[in-house]
Amino acid sequence: MYQFIGEPIDVVVSFKGRKVEPVSFVWGNREYQVERVNLVHAERRGREKFYIFSVSDQANAFRLRFSTETMKWTLEEMATL
């Protein structure tokens, strides 16, 4: 089942060399552990640049967005696997 979420989240990241990878995030009152980073890409909207991380755990797939302008994370989408 697919859901659009569009809510702010808190994210813990790992810095590996020149790469940044989400390790876990909190949405609502629950912490989700990222087991796999499936895809990372960047996109622009005007002067604002976003990094989009498609990640998953054992039961769900998530689309996380990081804004370089506001330095904030958003959970954009969630799908049950």
N, C-alpha and C positions, 0 to 999 in steps of 0.2 A: 504494500500500500504506500502510495506517494503522498507527501504532505508539504505544502509551502509553509515555512515557519516565519522567517523574517524577524527574528528576535535577537537582541544582544546576548552574548555569551562571554564567559571568562575562559581563556585558553592558556594552557601550559605548553610551552614550546621547547624544542631541543635545537641547539645550534651545532651542526656537524659541518665543519669546514665553512664553506660559503652557503650552505643550505640551512633553511629553517624548516622544521617539521613539527606539526602539532603532536603532542603526546597524549593530552587529555583535555577535556573541556567540561564545564558545568553549565547545564541548561535546566532551568527550574531548580529543583532541589536535588538533582541527580548528577553524578559525575560519570562521564563516559570515557573509557580508555580507547585511544586510537590504536588499532592493531595493524592497520595498513594505510599507507598514503597511496591512493590509486592514480591520482593525476594532480598536477599543479600547473596553473597557467595564470597569466596576468591579463587584465583588460583595463581600458581607460574610459572614463566618462568625463569629458571636458579635461580639466587639468588633474583630476583626481585619479589615482592609480589604485587598482584593487588586485590582490592576490587571491586566487580561488583555489581551495584545497578540497578535492574529492577524497574523502576518507571513509573507513569502515571499521566496525567491530564485528563480532561474530553474528549479530542479529540484524544490524542496520547499516545503511549507507547514508552519509551526510555530505552536504556541500557547505563548507565554511568560507566566509569572505573576510579578508583583512583589508582595511582602508589605510593607505599610507598617509592620507590627509588628516584623518581623525585619530589614527592609531587604535581603532576599535574593531572588534570581531563581531560578526553576525552569523547566526545559524540560518542559512537561506532555505535549505531543503532537507528532508529526511525521507528515506524509503526503507520499508521493512524488506529484508532479504528472504 
